[in-house]
Amino acid sequence: MQVRGMQRKIVALLVLAALAGLAWSTMDAGKVRMLVFVLLGGFALRVLLTAGRRYDEEENPQ
């Protein structure tokens, strides 16, 4: 099963949300937890702003 296009973004955002949930529940409030949220938010923003690529066309040119 291959994940393509918009599904890939959804999976990536769900993984980032799960990591944020883990950080929220396991880390003490403070600067380090805030830094983790800023980093995860930056990754989420990058995922949202990037255009979808079609990797299957690059691997199998016809």
C-alpha positions, 0 to 999 in steps of 0.5 A: 500500500502506497500513500500518495498526494494529499494522504501523505500530508495527512499522515505527516500531520497526524504523526506530528500531532501525535508527537505534540501530544506525547510532548504535552503529556510527558514533558514538564511545562517550560522552555524545553517543551515550548521549543519542542512545540515550536519545532513541531509547528515549523515542520507542520508549516513546512508540510502544509506549504510544500507542493505535492510531488509525484514520486511514482513518475520520477521513479518510473519514467515512461 
